[in-house]
Amino acid sequence: MKKLKSGPLLIFLSAVCFSTGGLFTKLLSWQALSIGSGRCILSTILIGCFMVSQKHKLVFNKTVFFGGLCLCGTVTFYVMANKMTTAANAIVLQYSAPIFIILFMWLFFHNRPGKLDLIACATVMGGIVLFFVDGLGGGGIDGNLIALFSGVCYALVCMLNTFPGGDPMSSVFLGHLMSAVIGLPSLMGETDFSASAIGCILVLGVFQLGLGYILFTKGLEQTQPVSASLISTIEPILNPILVAVFYGEKITPLAILGAVIVICAVVVYNVVKTNLAQKKPAV
């Protein structure tokens, strides 16, 4: 009973951490890859310390390495997409992940989606599109494709716990380390290291990414991939709301309606799934 509740809660809390990224990225004048590298350097240190404190040994095998590449792709492609297309396009395309999870689970694990899964995904995607409908036009095709790649990678990240020999925490550590190295040349070229810049990168690295992925990884241990990805869609709703409140960007009535649809769909889906799981007879 406890595991059924704590897993989704940890995923929800991770989404809250992730949602602060938009605001602090806007407040920071660095290039995208510089931000990606700076925050991943800090998050790698934090996650490494967490693993040591939990006596969680670093696992390295093909599955873990693949998971690391997927995580690296998720965070790196998303930052790049934000510089090449509209922010709305980037976040909508990344959060197509639930659809890819259903497809991958069906193709590779022969796990056919149920009606509840399909209805929930359709509702969530509809809410996200509605939320960002004013920003879906425009943007470069290259940026849109990169954002879509980020969504594919994020779907695989949500499935890390389903692969044989996988260790999500090790994959997250390696993925952040890879991203830190990729953006390091760009970071070395930055000149603004003011108190505000350092403060922003500390929040992004320690709270938004480091703590966010610790919570996310622990939550994955107790949450189904589709459920985890649906709960995570709270991030693209909270993200622009925080930017609107603290940075002054406007939110339209359609955006508010989309936010309500997404949050309600996620809550109802997880309540129903939890109730169904509790009613299943013990084997």
N, C-alpha and C positions, 0 to 999 in steps of 0.2 A: 504493500500500500504506500509506504513512504517513498519508494523509488519512483512510482508512477507520478508522484507529485513533484519531487525535487528536480527531476531531469528537465521537464519543460520550464520550471521556474528559473533554473540556471541559464537556459537558453534565452529566456526573456530578459534576464539581467544582463547577459552578454550583449543583447541587441541594444539595450539602453546605453551601455558603454560605447558600442560601435557608433551609435547615432550622434555622438558628440564630434565625430570626425569632420563633418561638413562645416560646422561653425569655426573650429580652430584652424582648419585648413584655409578658410577664407581670411582669417585674421593674420595668417602667416604669409609673408611675401615670397617665400622660397619657391623654386621650381618644383614641379610635381615629383620627379625622381629624387630630388633632395629631401623632400618631406618623407617620401617612402623609405629612403635609406635611414634618415635620422630617427624616425619613430620605430623602425624595425631593429635598429641597434639597441635602443632602450628596451623594447619588448623582448628581444632575444635574451638580454641580461636578466630581466624579471622572470621570464619563463624558465630560464636555466636555474635561477635561484629557487624557484618554486619546485622544480623537479628534484633538486638536491634536498630541499626540506622534506619532501615527501618520499625520499629515497627511491625515486623513480629513475631507473637507469635508462640512458639513451639507447634506444634500439635502432639498429641500422640494417635494413635488408631492402630488397627490391620494392616491396610494398610500401614501406615507410618512406623510401626515397621518392616513389611516385606520388605519395601523399604530400610530401614536401614541395614537389614541383607544382602540384595543383594549388596548394596554399599560396606559393610564390606567385603563380599566375593570377590568382584571385586578387591579391592586393596590388600587384604591379600593373596588371592590365586595367584595373579600375582607375588607378591614379592617372595612367596615360590617357584613358578614354575621357576623363574629365577635362583634359587639355585639348582634345581633338574634336569633341562634340559637346552638345549641351549637357549640363548636369542632369537634367531630367531624363534625357535619352540614356545616359550612362547608368543611372540607378535603376530605371525600368528594365533595361536589357540585362543587367546583372541579376535582378530578382526574377528572371525567367527560370531560375534554378529549380523550383519545384517541378516544372514541366520536364526538365532534363532528368531529374531524379526518377520520376515515374517511368520515363523511357528507358533509362539505364537499368533500373531494377527489373523491368520487364524483359529487356534484351539479354542481360548478363546473368540474372538470377532467376528468371522465369517466374517472377513475382508480379502477377497481373494486378493492376490497380483496381480497387473497389469503387463503387459508385460514390461513396463518401469522399474518397481521395480526389476523384475527378471533379466533383462538385466544388469541393473546397479550393482546389487549385484554380478552377475557372473563376470562382468568385473573387479570390485574392488577386488574380491577375487583372480582372475587370476593375477592381477597386484601385489598384496601382495605376493602371492606364488612366482611369478617371481622375485620380489625384494629380497626375502630371500631364493631363490632356493639353493644357495651354503651352507646354514646352516640348511636345513630341515632334513638332515640325522643325526643319532645319537640322544643322549638325552635319558633320562630314561623314561620308559613308565609311571611311577607314576607322574613324573613331567609334562608329556604331558597331562595326564588326569586332573591334577590340573589346568593347563593352560586352558583346554577346559571348566572346571567348571567356571573359571574366565570369559570366553566368554559368558557362559549362564547367569551368574550374571550381566554382563555388558549390555546384551540385555534387561534384566528386568529393569535395571537402566534407560535405554533410554526410557522405557515405563512408568516411574513413573507418568507422568502427565495424563496417560490414565485411571488409576484405580480410581474408585469412592472413595471419601474420602481421596484421596492421597494429600500429601503436599511435593513436591520434596525437598524443602529447609530443612524441618524438617527431612526428611529421610536421606539427605546428612549429616546433623549435627550428627544425631544418629549413622550413619554408620561410620563416622570418629572417633567418641567417642569410639565405640566398637573396632575398629581396634587399637586405641591408648592403650586401656586396654589389649587387647590380647598380644601385643608385649612388654608390660611394663616390665615383668620379664627379658626379653632379654636385653632391654635398660639399666636396672639397673646394668647389668653385664659388660657394656662397660667401657673401661679405657681411650680411646682416646677422650679427649675433648679439643683438640687444636683449635687454631683460624680457621684453614682451615676446620676442622670437623664441628665446630659450624656454619661457613659460609655456608657450603654445606647443612646442615640440615635446616638452615633458608630459603635458596632458595627453597628447596624441600617442606617445610611446608607452607611458606607464599605465594610464587609465583606459584610453580608448582602445588601444591594440593589445597591450600586455595583459591587463586584467580581463579585458573582453574575451580574449582567446583562451585564457585559463578557465573562465566560467563556461565558455562555449564547448571546450574539449571535455570537461567533466560532465556537462549536460548531455553530450552525445552518447556517453556511456549508458544513459538511461532513457534515451529518446529515439524514436524511429526517425530515419532520415527525412521522410516527407514532412513529418510533424515538426522536426527541427527547422527545416527550411521555411515552413509556413510561419512559425513563431518569429523567425528572424526577419520576416517582412515588416515587422514593427519598426525596424531600423529606418527604412526609407520614408516612413511616415514621420517619425520623431525628428529625423535629421533636418528636413526643411522647416519644421515647426520651430526648432531651436534657432535656426538661422533667421527665421522671420521675427522671432521675439527679440533676439539679442543683436541681430545684424541689420534688421530693417527690411528684409525682403518680404513682399506681400504674398498672402495665401488667398486663393480665390474660393468662392463658395463650393465649386466643384471639387476642389482639393480637399476641403473639409469633409464633404460627403464621401469622397474616396477613402479618406482616413477612417471614417466610421465603419464603412463596409469592410475594410481590411481587418481592423481590430476585432469587429464582431465575428467575422468569418474564422479568424484564428482562435478566438476564445471558444466558439461553439464547436469547432472541429475537435479541439483538444478535450473538451468536456465530454463529447460523445465518444471519442476514442478511448478515453480513460474509463468511462462507464462500461463500454463494450469489453474492455480488457478485464475489468473486475468481475464481469458476469461469466467469463469463460471458465468452464470447469477445470480443476487442477488435473494435470496428467500424471 
